[in-house]
Amino acid sequence: MITLADNVLRAEEFVMLRTKVGLLETPVEQAQKAIDNSLFVVSAVHEGRTIGMGRLVGDGVMYWYLQEIVVLPEYQRQGIGTRIVKRLIRYVEENGIAGTKMTIGLVAAKGKEPFYETLGFTMLPNEVTGAGMKKYLQL
Ligand SMILES: CC(C)(COP(=O)(O)OP(=O)(O)OC[C@H]1O[C@@H](n2cnc3c(N)ncnc32)[C@H](O)[C@@H]1OP(=O)(O)O)[C@@H](O)C(=O)NCCC(=O)NCCS
């Protein structure tokens, strides 16, 4: 059985999961700070092994962003990514201020847009919003 666990992700697992799906390898120190500064972190666990993750960053009231939604390749297409994102959305619903509007944003990896569309996200640009943008920095 695959279970979801809240706020237990370790930095080493974060690094391992990222590299296993081809994302840039982050130093453990950076990973730890990224976890510590997240609003909410979900791990997917199978037989004691962390096989997926997802986290929420943002201001915790108006702007929430999904980061590092990752499921190990051998566990993909079994609905685990969907469970992770739904858990993150539920967190927003439970922790936002009642009666206010807010947005959950993300930058999809190339080709992963259909996954997020199944969860109610829509593509940018649209009639009111321009394209998402990024600036990369190397210190
Ligand atoms: C994106 C990712 C998290 C999806 O996780 P997952 O557990 O495989 O997703 P699910 O099984 O919940 O998929 C639900 C639906 O989303 C869609 N979907 C999922 N992966 C997809 C893909 N690679 N391409 C197109 N549609 C996809 C399908 O409609 C799928 O339903 P189906 O399997 O019945 O066809 C996973 O593929 C992953 O970790 N990829 C590598 C890391 C990455 O790119 N993360 C996203 C960073 S923005």
The ligand as a Tripos MOL2 file, in Angstrom:
@<TRIPOS>MOLECULE
LIG
   48    50     1     0     0
SMALL
NO_CHARGES

@<TRIPOS>ATOM
      1 C1          4.3810   14.2410  -13.6100 C.3       1 LIG1
      2 C2          4.3140   13.0790  -12.6300 C.3       1 LIG1
      3 C3          4.4750   13.6150  -11.2170 C.3       1 LIG1
      4 C4          2.9570   12.3910  -12.7590 C.3       1 LIG1
      5 O1          2.8310   11.4250  -11.7230 O.3       1 LIG1
      6 P1          2.0200   10.0620  -11.9300 P.3       1 LIG1
      7 O2          1.8740    9.4070  -10.6040 O.co2     1 LIG1
      8 O3          2.6450    9.2690  -13.0160 O.co2     1 LIG1
      9 O4          0.6210   10.6300  -12.4340 O.3       1 LIG1
     10 P2         -0.8200    9.9330  -12.3530 P.3       1 LIG1
     11 O5         -0.6780    8.4560  -12.4400 O.co2     1 LIG1
     12 O6         -1.5360   10.4700  -11.1670 O.co2     1 LIG1
     13 O7         -1.4750   10.4920  -13.7050 O.3       1 LIG1
     14 C5         -2.8030   10.9470  -13.7600 C.3       1 LIG1
     15 C6         -3.1270   11.3650  -15.1760 C.3       1 LIG1
     16 O8         -2.2800   12.4580  -15.5830 O.3       1 LIG1
     17 C7         -1.9430   12.3000  -16.9730 C.3       1 LIG1
     18 N1         -0.4950   12.0620  -17.0780 N.ar      1 LIG1
     19 C8          0.3390   11.6050  -16.1230 C.ar      1 LIG1
     20 N2          1.6180   11.5520  -16.5970 N.ar      1 LIG1
     21 C9          1.5700   11.9940  -17.8650 C.ar      1 LIG1
     22 C10         2.5520   12.1820  -18.8740 C.ar      1 LIG1
     23 N3          3.8430   11.9080  -18.6660 N.pl3     1 LIG1
     24 N4          2.1470   12.6290  -20.0800 N.ar      1 LIG1
     25 C11         0.8460   12.9130  -20.3110 C.ar      1 LIG1
     26 N5         -0.1310   12.7450  -19.3790 N.ar      1 LIG1
     27 C12         0.2210   12.3090  -18.1800 C.ar      1 LIG1
     28 C13        -2.7220   11.0990  -17.4750 C.3       1 LIG1
     29 O9         -3.9860   11.5820  -17.9070 O.3       1 LIG1
     30 C14        -2.8830   10.2790  -16.2080 C.3       1 LIG1
     31 O10        -3.9850    9.4110  -16.2480 O.3       1 LIG1
     32 P3         -3.8280    7.9460  -16.9410 P.3       1 LIG1
     33 O11        -2.5960    7.3090  -16.3710 O.co2     1 LIG1
     34 O12        -5.0950    7.2730  -16.5330 O.co2     1 LIG1
     35 O13        -3.6880    8.2010  -18.4070 O.co2     1 LIG1
     36 C15         5.3990   12.0130  -12.9530 C.3       1 LIG1
     37 O14         5.2980   11.6650  -14.3080 O.3       1 LIG1
     38 C16         6.8150   12.4660  -12.6750 C.2       1 LIG1
     39 O15         7.2820   12.4150  -11.5420 O.2       1 LIG1
     40 N6          7.5370   12.8860  -13.7280 N.am      1 LIG1
     41 C17         8.9430   13.2690  -13.6080 C.3       1 LIG1
     42 C18         9.1370   14.5360  -12.7910 C.3       1 LIG1
     43 C19         8.3720   15.6960  -13.3560 C.2       1 LIG1
     44 O16         8.5020   16.0400  -14.5250 O.2       1 LIG1
     45 N7          7.5550   16.3110  -12.4970 N.am      1 LIG1
     46 C20         6.7780   17.4530  -12.8490 C.3       1 LIG1
     47 C21         7.5380   18.6660  -12.5330 C.3       1 LIG1
     48 S1          6.5830   20.0820  -12.9820 S.3       1 LIG1
@<TRIPOS>BOND
     1     1     2 1
     2     2     3 1
     3     2     4 1
     4     2    36 1
     5     4     5 1
     6     5     6 1
     7     6     7 2
     8     6     8 1
     9     6     9 1
    10     9    10 1
    11    10    11 2
    12    10    12 1
    13    10    13 1
    14    13    14 1
    15    14    15 1
    16    15    16 1
    17    15    30 1
    18    16    17 1
    19    17    18 1
    20    17    28 1
    21    18    19 ar
    22    18    27 ar
    23    19    20 ar
    24    20    21 ar
    25    21    22 ar
    26    21    27 ar
    27    22    23 1
    28    22    24 ar
    29    24    25 ar
    30    25    26 ar
    31    26    27 ar
    32    28    29 1
    33    28    30 1
    34    30    31 1
    35    31    32 1
    36    32    33 2
    37    32    34 1
    38    32    35 1
    39    36    37 1
    40    36    38 1
    41    38    39 2
    42    38    40 1
    43    40    41 1
    44    41    42 1
    45    42    43 1
    46    43    44 2
    47    43    45 1
    48    45    46 1
    49    46    47 1
    50    47    48 1
@<TRIPOS>SUBSTRUCTURE
     1 LIG1         1 GROUP 0 **** ****
